[in-house]
């Protein structure tokens, strides 16, 4: 009877921890590029690398030489191509660590119920404003971002740095307001800017009824670590965009649940 010697397979606690950390990082990177153009670029890079390995094994020297040049500068190319995604990933790690620490201290000193009440107090003016705008069919685009990138937003926005309130949001998106044509950006519990011109998504498979407001809401969540509320001017329907995906026709209970989770 044959026996197999598996003594060379040695797993320690740190080996398992190493695998788990790498898996977590890959998962977070996947979440950042999922549903975005970056995902297609990543697939393209993987395809080129696999093709290089195949042609190199088949000794197709000319093609292997050309593809080899791409492989040699692979890390540099990835950093250049995915510069925005790498930046978002580092910001996400830093911001999440800070937020989780603050949440832990808040719950330790004030209790879980008070922490939840504090969060509801922050999102209530936003929900109330959305209710009014839905009834009046006032078009709106509200973007929430954990990190306010001044270079990205301020170049095309009017800087406000104002307290979040129902009346403030309603007055901004009122049809006669000079700031209504564009997005409001909320960060750090403040209305940072208004009338922001945002990049629209390049997705070609979106429904025909999606106008520029919906496409901009999807586009900003593809390019940044952000979420967006869209109120349709035609129907009053409320949508919620995150990571390049959009949920349509939300109830206010669903909107509150999403904001509680993300804001």
C-alpha positions as YAML, in Angstrom:
chain: A
units: angstrom
residues:
- id: 1
  name: UNK
  ca: [0.00, 0.00, 0.00]
- id: 2
  name: UNK
  ca: [1.40, 3.37, -1.03]
- id: 3
  name: UNK
  ca: [1.67, 6.21, 1.48]
- id: 4
  name: UNK
  ca: [2.14, 9.89, 0.82]
- id: 5
  name: UNK
  ca: [4.50, 12.06, 2.79]
- id: 6
  name: UNK
  ca: [2.77, 15.37, 3.49]
- id: 7
  name: UNK
  ca: [5.25, 16.53, 6.10]
- id: 8
  name: UNK
  ca: [6.35, 19.39, 3.81]
- id: 9
  name: UNK
  ca: [2.91, 20.96, 4.23]
- id: 10
  name: UNK
  ca: [3.29, 22.94, 7.41]
- id: 11
  name: UNK
  ca: [0.64, 25.49, 8.38]
- id: 12
  name: UNK
  ca: [0.98, 27.77, 11.36]
- id: 13
  name: UNK
  ca: [-1.29, 30.42, 12.84]
- id: 14
  name: UNK
  ca: [0.54, 33.18, 10.98]
- id: 15
  name: UNK
  ca: [0.22, 31.31, 7.67]
- id: 16
  name: UNK
  ca: [-3.56, 31.19, 8.07]
- id: 17
  name: UNK
  ca: [-3.57, 34.86, 9.11]
- id: 18
  name: UNK
  ca: [-1.48, 35.70, 6.06]
- id: 19
  name: UNK
  ca: [-3.98, 34.01, 3.72]
- id: 20
  name: UNK
  ca: [-6.94, 35.71, 5.42]
- id: 21
  name: UNK
  ca: [-5.37, 39.17, 5.15]
- id: 22
  name: UNK
  ca: [-4.55, 38.70, 1.46]
- id: 23
  name: UNK
  ca: [-8.09, 37.42, 0.82]
- id: 24
  name: UNK
  ca: [-9.53, 40.46, 2.62]
- id: 25
  name: UNK
  ca: [-7.40, 42.89, 0.59]
- id: 26
  name: UNK
  ca: [-8.38, 41.19, -2.68]
- id: 27
  name: UNK
  ca: [-12.04, 41.33, -1.66]
- id: 28
  name: UNK
  ca: [-11.82, 45.06, -0.85]
- id: 29
  name: UNK
  ca: [-10.08, 45.74, -4.17]
- id: 30
  name: UNK
  ca: [-12.80, 43.78, -5.94]
- id: 31
  name: UNK
  ca: [-15.48, 45.87, -4.23]
- id: 32
  name: UNK
  ca: [-13.74, 49.06, -5.37]
- id: 33
  name: UNK
  ca: [-13.60, 48.14, -9.05]
- id: 34
  name: UNK
  ca: [-16.76, 46.01, -9.28]
- id: 35
  name: UNK
  ca: [-19.17, 47.39, -11.87]
- id: 36
  name: UNK
  ca: [-16.71, 50.07, -13.04]
- id: 37
  name: UNK
  ca: [-14.54, 50.56, -16.11]
- id: 38
  name: UNK
  ca: [-11.55, 49.58, -13.98]
- id: 39
  name: UNK
  ca: [-12.90, 46.03, -13.78]
- id: 40
  name: UNK
  ca: [-12.73, 45.68, -17.58]
- id: 41
  name: UNK
  ca: [-9.20, 47.13, -17.60]
- id: 42
  name: UNK
  ca: [-8.15, 44.62, -14.94]
- id: 43
  name: UNK
  ca: [-9.57, 41.73, -16.99]
- id: 44
  name: UNK
  ca: [-7.69, 43.07, -20.01]
- id: 45
  name: UNK
  ca: [-4.39, 43.11, -18.10]
- id: 46
  name: UNK
  ca: [-4.95, 39.54, -16.85]
- id: 47
  name: UNK
  ca: [-5.76, 38.42, -20.41]
- id: 48
  name: UNK
  ca: [-2.55, 39.98, -21.77]
- id: 49
  name: UNK
  ca: [-0.50, 38.30, -19.05]
- id: 50
  name: UNK
  ca: [-2.03, 34.87, -19.66]
- id: 51
  name: UNK
  ca: [-1.56, 35.29, -23.40]
- id: 52
  name: UNK
  ca: [2.09, 36.15, -22.77]
- id: 53
  name: UNK
  ca: [2.56, 32.94, -20.78]
- id: 54
  name: UNK
  ca: [0.98, 30.88, -23.57]
- id: 55
  name: UNK
  ca: [2.98, 32.38, -26.45]
- id: 56
  name: UNK
  ca: [6.17, 32.18, -24.37]
- id: 57
  name: UNK
  ca: [5.56, 28.44, -23.79]
- id: 58
  name: UNK
  ca: [4.93, 27.98, -27.54]
- id: 59
  name: UNK
  ca: [8.20, 29.85, -28.27]
- id: 60
  name: UNK
  ca: [6.48, 32.47, -30.44]
- id: 61
  name: UNK
  ca: [9.39, 34.85, -29.98]
- id: 62
  name: UNK
  ca: [8.11, 37.98, -31.72]
- id: 63
  name: UNK
  ca: [4.74, 38.07, -29.96]
- id: 64
  name: UNK
  ca: [6.30, 36.92, -26.70]
- id: 65
  name: UNK
  ca: [8.80, 39.77, -26.91]
- id: 66
  name: UNK
  ca: [6.05, 42.37, -27.45]
- id: 67
  name: UNK
  ca: [3.86, 41.03, -24.66]
- id: 68
  name: UNK
  ca: [6.92, 40.61, -22.45]
- id: 69
  name: UNK
  ca: [7.42, 44.37, -22.46]
- id: 70
  name: UNK
  ca: [3.96, 44.76, -20.94]
- id: 71
  name: UNK
  ca: [4.77, 42.13, -18.32]
- id: 72
  name: UNK
  ca: [8.06, 43.81, -17.36]
- id: 73
  name: UNK
  ca: [6.35, 47.06, -16.46]
- id: 74
  name: UNK
  ca: [3.28, 45.32, -15.03]
- id: 75
  name: UNK
  ca: [3.39, 46.80, -11.51]
- id: 76
  name: UNK
  ca: [4.09, 50.32, -12.79]
- id: 77
  name: UNK
  ca: [1.31, 50.00, -15.38]
- id: 78
  name: UNK
  ca: [-1.15, 48.81, -12.73]
- id: 79
  name: UNK
  ca: [-0.33, 51.77, -10.46]
- id: 80
  name: UNK
  ca: [-0.72, 54.24, -13.35]
- id: 81
  name: UNK
  ca: [-3.91, 52.72, -14.77]
- id: 82
  name: UNK
  ca: [-5.50, 52.16, -11.36]
- id: 83
  name: UNK
  ca: [-4.21, 55.33, -9.74]
- id: 84
  name: UNK
  ca: [-7.69, 56.46, -8.72]
- id: 85
  name: UNK
  ca: [-8.66, 53.01, -7.41]
- id: 86
  name: UNK
  ca: [-5.42, 52.64, -5.40]
- id: 87
  name: UNK
  ca: [-6.00, 56.09, -3.92]
- id: 88
  name: UNK
  ca: [-9.59, 55.19, -3.05]
- id: 89
  name: UNK
  ca: [-8.44, 51.92, -1.46]
- id: 90
  name: UNK
  ca: [-5.91, 53.68, 0.78]
- id: 91
  name: UNK
  ca: [-8.46, 56.32, 1.75]
- id: 92
  name: UNK
  ca: [-11.01, 53.59, 2.47]
- id: 93
  name: UNK
  ca: [-8.60, 51.77, 4.78]
- id: 94
  name: UNK
  ca: [-7.68, 54.93, 6.68]
- id: 95
  name: UNK
  ca: [-11.19, 56.32, 6.90]
- id: 96
  name: UNK
  ca: [-12.80, 53.01, 7.91]
- id: 97
  name: UNK
  ca: [-10.23, 52.51, 10.65]
- id: 98
  name: UNK
  ca: [-10.93, 56.00, 11.96]
- id: 99
  name: UNK
  ca: [-14.72, 55.64, 11.70]
- id: 100
  name: UNK
  ca: [-14.78, 52.24, 13.40]
- id: 101
  name: UNK
  ca: [-12.62, 53.59, 16.22]
- id: 102
  name: UNK
  ca: [-14.90, 56.59, 16.70]
- id: 103
  name: UNK
  ca: [-18.00, 54.37, 16.65]
- id: 104
  name: UNK
  ca: [-16.47, 52.08, 19.26]
- id: 105
  name: UNK
  ca: [-15.66, 55.00, 21.60]
- id: 106
  name: UNK
  ca: [-19.10, 56.54, 21.07]
- id: 107
  name: UNK
  ca: [-20.86, 53.28, 21.95]
- id: 108
  name: UNK
  ca: [-18.55, 52.70, 24.90]
- id: 109
  name: UNK
  ca: [-19.26, 56.07, 26.51]
- id: 110
  name: UNK
  ca: [-22.83, 56.77, 25.38]
- id: 111
  name: UNK
  ca: [-24.32, 53.38, 24.56]
- id: 112
  name: UNK
  ca: [-25.58, 51.82, 21.35]
- id: 113
  name: UNK
  ca: [-29.05, 53.40, 21.47]
- id: 114
  name: UNK
  ca: [-27.63, 56.93, 21.73]
- id: 115
  name: UNK
  ca: [-25.27, 56.26, 18.82]
- id: 116
  name: UNK
  ca: [-28.19, 55.13, 16.65]
- id: 117
  name: UNK
  ca: [-30.25, 58.15, 17.68]
- id: 118
  name: UNK
  ca: [-27.37, 60.44, 16.79]
- id: 119
  name: UNK
  ca: [-27.12, 58.86, 13.33]
- id: 120
  name: UNK
  ca: [-30.88, 59.17, 12.76]
- id: 121
  name: UNK
  ca: [-30.73, 62.85, 13.73]
- id: 122
  name: UNK
  ca: [-28.15, 63.37, 10.98]
- id: 123
  name: UNK
  ca: [-30.11, 61.67, 8.21]
- id: 124
  name: UNK
  ca: [-33.62, 62.87, 9.18]
- id: 125
  name: UNK
  ca: [-33.30, 66.29, 7.43]
- id: 126
  name: UNK
  ca: [-32.18, 64.51, 4.26]
- id: 127
  name: UNK
  ca: [-35.09, 62.07, 4.30]
- id: 128
  name: UNK
  ca: [-37.57, 64.87, 5.06]
- id: 129
  name: UNK
  ca: [-36.19, 66.94, 2.16]
- id: 130
  name: UNK
  ca: [-36.51, 63.92, -0.17]
- id: 131
  name: UNK
  ca: [-40.14, 63.46, 0.89]
- id: 132
  name: UNK
  ca: [-40.95, 67.07, -0.02]
- id: 133
  name: UNK
  ca: [-39.06, 66.92, -3.32]
- id: 134
  name: UNK
  ca: [-40.76, 63.65, -4.22]
- id: 135
  name: UNK
  ca: [-44.19, 65.21, -3.69]
- id: 136
  name: UNK
  ca: [-43.32, 68.34, -5.69]
- id: 137
  name: UNK
  ca: [-41.34, 66.36, -8.29]
- id: 138
  name: UNK
  ca: [-38.26, 68.45, -7.79]
- id: 139
  name: UNK
  ca: [-35.20, 66.89, -9.39]
- id: 140
  name: UNK
  ca: [-32.26, 66.41, -7.03]
- id: 141
  name: UNK
  ca: [-28.88, 64.72, -6.84]
- id: 142
  name: UNK
  ca: [-27.32, 64.37, -3.37]
- id: 143
  name: UNK
  ca: [-23.87, 62.79, -3.10]
- id: 144
  name: UNK
  ca: [-22.43, 61.42, 0.14]
- id: 145
  name: UNK
  ca: [-18.69, 60.92, 0.39]
- id: 146
  name: UNK
  ca: [-16.56, 59.84, 3.33]
- id: 147
  name: UNK
  ca: [-13.60, 61.80, 2.01]
- id: 148
  name: UNK
  ca: [-14.14, 65.20, 0.42]
- id: 149
  name: UNK
  ca: [-11.68, 65.44, -2.46]
- id: 150
  name: UNK
  ca: [-11.30, 69.20, -2.92]
- id: 151
  name: UNK
  ca: [-9.50, 68.82, -6.23]
- id: 152
  name: UNK
  ca: [-12.27, 66.63, -7.63]
- id: 153
  name: UNK
  ca: [-15.32, 68.53, -6.36]
- id: 154
  name: UNK
  ca: [-14.37, 72.18, -5.91]
- id: 155
  name: UNK
  ca: [-13.25, 72.71, -9.51]
- id: 156
  name: UNK
  ca: [-16.86, 72.59, -10.69]
- id: 157
  name: UNK
  ca: [-18.83, 73.45, -7.54]
- id: 158
  name: UNK
  ca: [-19.98, 76.33, -5.41]
- id: 159
  name: UNK
  ca: [-18.41, 75.87, -1.97]
- id: 160
  name: UNK
  ca: [-20.94, 76.16, 0.88]
- id: 161
  name: UNK
  ca: [-19.67, 74.31, 3.96]
- id: 162
  name: UNK
  ca: [-23.17, 74.63, 5.47]
- id: 163
  name: UNK
  ca: [-25.12, 72.76, 8.13]
- id: 164
  name: UNK
  ca: [-27.39, 70.01, 6.79]
- id: 165
  name: UNK
  ca: [-31.04, 71.02, 7.01]
- id: 166
  name: UNK
  ca: [-34.28, 70.22, 5.23]
- id: 167
  name: UNK
  ca: [-34.87, 73.83, 4.15]
- id: 168
  name: UNK
  ca: [-31.32, 74.25, 2.89]
- id: 169
  name: UNK
  ca: [-31.60, 71.19, 0.63]
- id: 170
  name: UNK
  ca: [-35.05, 72.22, -0.62]
- id: 171
  name: UNK
  ca: [-33.91, 75.76, -1.40]
- id: 172
  name: UNK
  ca: [-30.84, 74.54, -3.31]
- id: 173
  name: UNK
  ca: [-32.87, 72.26, -5.60]
- id: 174
  name: UNK
  ca: [-35.78, 74.68, -6.05]
- id: 175
  name: UNK
  ca: [-36.20, 75.23, -9.79]
- id: 176
  name: UNK
  ca: [-35.59, 78.99, -9.54]
- id: 177
  name: UNK
  ca: [-32.41, 78.57, -7.49]
- id: 178
  name: UNK
  ca: [-29.13, 79.32, -9.31]
- id: 179
  name: UNK
  ca: [-27.63, 76.23, -7.61]
- id: 180
  name: UNK
  ca: [-30.31, 73.69, -8.55]
- id: 181
  name: UNK
  ca: [-28.61, 72.51, -11.75]
- id: 182
  name: UNK
  ca: [-26.04, 70.07, -10.42]
- id: 183
  name: UNK
  ca: [-25.30, 67.94, -7.37]
- id: 184
  name: UNK
  ca: [-25.01, 68.66, -3.67]
- id: 185
  name: UNK
  ca: [-22.03, 67.01, -1.98]
- id: 186
  name: UNK
  ca: [-22.32, 66.06, 1.70]
- id: 187
  name: UNK
  ca: [-19.28, 65.07, 3.73]
- id: 188
  name: UNK
  ca: [-18.25, 65.25, 7.38]
- id: 189
  name: UNK
  ca: [-21.86, 66.08, 8.38]
- id: 190
  name: UNK
  ca: [-21.91, 69.25, 6.26]
- id: 191
  name: UNK
  ca: [-23.14, 70.36, 2.87]
- id: 192
  name: UNK
  ca: [-19.70, 70.95, 1.41]
- id: 193
  name: UNK
  ca: [-20.72, 72.20, -2.03]
- id: 194
  name: UNK
  ca: [-23.59, 72.59, -4.48]
- id: 195
  name: UNK
  ca: [-24.17, 72.92, -8.22]
- id: 196
  name: UNK
  ca: [-21.47, 70.32, -8.84]
- id: 197
  name: UNK
  ca: [-20.92, 69.05, -12.37]
- id: 198
  name: UNK
  ca: [-20.12, 65.35, -12.08]
- id: 199
  name: UNK
  ca: [-18.76, 62.78, -14.55]
- id: 200
  name: UNK
  ca: [-21.47, 60.63, -16.12]
- id: 201
  name: UNK
  ca: [-21.17, 56.87, -16.38]
- id: 202
  name: UNK
  ca: [-19.98, 55.33, -19.63]
- id: 203
  name: UNK
  ca: [-22.18, 52.28, -19.23]
- id: 204
  name: UNK
  ca: [-24.14, 51.56, -22.41]
- id: 205
  name: UNK
  ca: [-26.67, 49.08, -20.99]
- id: 206
  name: UNK
  ca: [-28.70, 51.52, -18.88]
- id: 207
  name: UNK
  ca: [-32.46, 51.96, -19.43]
- id: 208
  name: UNK
  ca: [-33.52, 54.73, -21.80]
- id: 209
  name: UNK
  ca: [-35.38, 56.61, -19.05]
- id: 210
  name: UNK
  ca: [-32.14, 57.33, -17.19]
- id: 211
  name: UNK
  ca: [-31.32, 60.99, -17.75]
- id: 212
  name: UNK
  ca: [-28.14, 62.93, -17.00]
- id: 213
  name: UNK
  ca: [-29.01, 63.13, -13.29]
- id: 214
  name: UNK
  ca: [-29.13, 59.33, -12.94]
- id: 215
  name: UNK
  ca: [-26.05, 58.84, -15.11]
- id: 216
  name: UNK
  ca: [-24.11, 61.38, -13.05]
- id: 217
  name: UNK
  ca: [-25.24, 59.68, -9.84]
- id: 218
  name: UNK
  ca: [-23.92, 56.35, -11.12]
- id: 219
  name: UNK
  ca: [-20.76, 57.95, -12.55]
- id: 220
  name: UNK
  ca: [-19.67, 59.63, -9.32]
- id: 221
  name: UNK
  ca: [-19.98, 56.34, -7.41]
- id: 222
  name: UNK
  ca: [-17.80, 54.65, -10.03]
- id: 223
  name: UNK
  ca: [-15.05, 57.27, -9.76]
- id: 224
  name: UNK
  ca: [-15.14, 57.84, -5.98]
- id: 225
  name: UNK
  ca: [-15.92, 56.21, -2.67]
- id: 226
  name: UNK
  ca: [-19.37, 57.80, -2.66]
- id: 227
  name: UNK
  ca: [-23.09, 57.08, -2.68]
- id: 228
  name: UNK
  ca: [-25.84, 59.16, -4.26]
- id: 229
  name: UNK
  ca: [-29.56, 59.84, -3.90]
- id: 230
  name: UNK
  ca: [-31.39, 60.76, -7.11]
- id: 231
  name: UNK
  ca: [-34.88, 62.27, -7.12]
- id: 232
  name: UNK
  ca: [-36.48, 62.10, -10.57]
- id: 233
  name: UNK
  ca: [-37.92, 65.36, -11.86]
- id: 234
  name: UNK
  ca: [-40.35, 63.51, -14.15]
- id: 235
  name: UNK
  ca: [-41.78, 60.93, -11.72]
- id: 236
  name: UNK
  ca: [-40.55, 61.90, -8.25]
- id: 237
  name: UNK
  ca: [-39.09, 58.39, -7.96]
- id: 238
  name: UNK
  ca: [-36.17, 58.06, -5.54]
- id: 239
  name: UNK
  ca: [-33.08, 56.05, -6.52]
- id: 240
  name: UNK
  ca: [-29.89, 55.17, -4.68]
- id: 241
  name: UNK
  ca: [-26.52, 54.65, -6.40]
- id: 242
  name: UNK
  ca: [-23.50, 52.90, -4.93]
- id: 243
  name: UNK
  ca: [-20.37, 51.39, -6.51]
- id: 244
  name: UNK
  ca: [-21.74, 51.98, -10.01]
- id: 245
  name: UNK
  ca: [-25.03, 50.22, -9.26]
- id: 246
  name: UNK
  ca: [-28.43, 51.79, -8.75]
- id: 247
  name: UNK
  ca: [-31.57, 50.81, -6.83]
- id: 248
  name: UNK
  ca: [-34.77, 52.28, -8.23]
- id: 249
  name: UNK
  ca: [-38.12, 53.34, -6.77]
- id: 250
  name: UNK
  ca: [-37.14, 53.17, -3.10]
- id: 251
  name: UNK
  ca: [-39.54, 53.63, -0.23]
- id: 252
  name: UNK
  ca: [-38.51, 56.01, 2.54]
- id: 253
  name: UNK
  ca: [-38.03, 53.07, 4.90]
- id: 254
  name: UNK
  ca: [-35.58, 51.54, 2.42]
- id: 255
  name: UNK
  ca: [-33.84, 54.89, 1.96]
- id: 256
  name: UNK
  ca: [-33.46, 55.30, 5.72]
- id: 257
  name: UNK
  ca: [-32.00, 51.80, 6.01]
- id: 258
  name: UNK
  ca: [-29.44, 52.49, 3.26]
- id: 259
  name: UNK
  ca: [-28.43, 55.85, 4.75]
- id: 260
  name: UNK
  ca: [-28.09, 54.32, 8.20]
- id: 261
  name: UNK
  ca: [-25.74, 51.74, 6.73]
- id: 262
  name: UNK
  ca: [-23.63, 54.01, 4.54]
- id: 263
  name: UNK
  ca: [-23.80, 57.51, 6.01]
...
